[in-house]
Amino acid sequence: MARKLIGFDPEAQRALELLSRDSEKSLQELADEAFSDLMAKHHGACTLVEALKQISRPLLARGNKPKERRRS
């Protein structure tokens, strides 16, 4: 998992910690949920499977059919 350092002002940090305790979720789980919602809002892929589907849609729409694999 890639790591990024994100800074919060003290008031936001306290609010996140309270939400974490109230919801019984870790800060990581809250961040994952928030970023997933943000990506969905902006029509971005949230998972690898969704990303692959988004990539393949334009290719299939143009008539580029996947080639059949030869079986040995």
N, C-alpha and C positions, 0 to 999 in steps of 0.2 A: 504494500500500500504506500502510495506517495504521501509525503508529509509536507504541509505548508504551515507556516506560523501566521496566525491571524490575531491582531490586537483588538481589544475591546476597551471602551472606556469603563471605569469602575462601576457605574450605574448599570450598564448593559451586562457586565459580568455577573453582578449580583442577581439581576433578573434571570439570566440563563441558569445560574446555579439553583435558584428557587424553582424554576420550571423543571429542571432536571430532577430535583427531589420530589416535586409534586407529581410528575408524570412517571416516576420510577424508571427513567431512561438516563443513559450516560450522555455527557456533552457530545460525544462522538455520534451517538444515535440521533440526537437532536440536529446536529450539523448535517448528517447524511439525509435526514428527512427534509430539512430546509433546502439543501442543494438539489435534491431530487425534485421537489416542488418547483423550484426556480427553473430547472431545466425543462420540466414539463410545460411550464407557463410559456416559455420561449421556444417551444416545439423542438427541444433538443432531446437526444436519446439519454435515457437514464441507466440503461444496462447495455452490455455488449450485444446481446441479442437484438435489442431495439436499434442500436447503431448499425448493425449489419443489415437489418431490414430496411432502414432508411437509405443506406448506400445502394442496395440492390434495386429498390423501386424504380429509380430513373433509368437504370440499365435495362430492366425488363420492359419498361414502358416504350423504349425506343426499338424494341424488337430484338434485343440482344438476349437470346435464350442461352441458358447455361449449357455448356457442351457436356455430352454424355461421357462418362469416364469409361475407359476400357477396363474390363475385368480380366485379370490374368488367371 
